[in-house]
Amino acid sequence: MSSSAPPLIVRQLGLLEYSLCYERMRNFTQTRDKATPDELWVVEHPPVYTLGLAADRSHLLALDSITEQHIPVIQTDRGGEVTYHGPGQVVVYLLLDLRRYKPEGKFFVRELVTRIEQALINVLHSYDIRGERKSGAPGIYLPASGSPFYEPDDSAGSANIHPGDHTRWHGAKIAALGLKIRGTGCTYHGLSLNVGMDLRPFGWINPCGYAGLATVDMASIGVHAGLHEVQERVVDELRQLLRIEPAANQTETPEPANLALAEE
């Protein structure tokens, strides 16, 4: 990133309704200009299902349970299918101007996705968990059956791993990502990493449109970490892999002028 670019602002938004956060992201992106600093929004959402632009609502499998639990279903403009957000999950939204990342003003989408995925892999590795990419399916997964998903291969002696039989989680998805990139090169939406959640709502959908895909969190495979600690590690990895200069963290929401609804 150019040294002349404004430093990155990290906003810790706490627990925030998805619909409000979505409005703020869209309006921030609509109203930003070349001088607007890039931002990472770190947030935790109450239970919510979100649908990507091409999402098929038939992937909402248990409408009775979803209705009974009063979980909203919100149409969005990100890529991908249906996913679930809820307490105990790290969510980071990347509000970036990609024109800053290459001298010729180009930052290819695949490269950005690869770097985000690598940040998640590195965070999991820091907790002795082996995360992997899956061809054609953005996100991070535990290795398939027959491959160890602990780092090191033998979890004995690791301070992060609590022993147990976790083999049923082989191949399960532990992190997701979905982005919107406008013609201006500005991004919003982002990533999620499951830390310690109630996983039942994932069973009421085909996560990311894949029938039978298991979804796991760190706690379910014996790794117990504080949400704030994991949030910080994700932000640090994103800074390093995107080579963004840090600025002071912010705990307040964006300026009021950026909070109103903005149309495309």
Secondary structure as UniProt FT lines:
FT   TURN            3..4
FT   STRAND          8..15
FT   HELIX           18..31
FT   TURN            34..35
FT   STRAND          39..44
FT   STRAND          48..51
FT   TURN            53..54
FT   HELIX           57..59
FT   HELIX           63..68
FT   TURN            69..70
FT   STRAND          73..75
FT   STRAND          82..85
FT   TURN            87..88
FT   STRAND          89..95
FT   HELIX           98..100
FT   TURN            103..104
FT   HELIX           109..126
FT   TURN            127..128
FT   STRAND          132..134
FT   TURN            135..136
FT   STRAND          137..141
FT   TURN            145..146
FT   TURN            156..157
FT   HELIX           167..169
FT   TURN            170..171
FT   STRAND          173..181
FT   TURN            183..184
FT   STRAND          186..194
FT   HELIX           200..204
FT   HELIX           207..209
FT   TURN            211..212
FT   HELIX           219..221
FT   HELIX           227..242
FT   HELIX           256..258
//
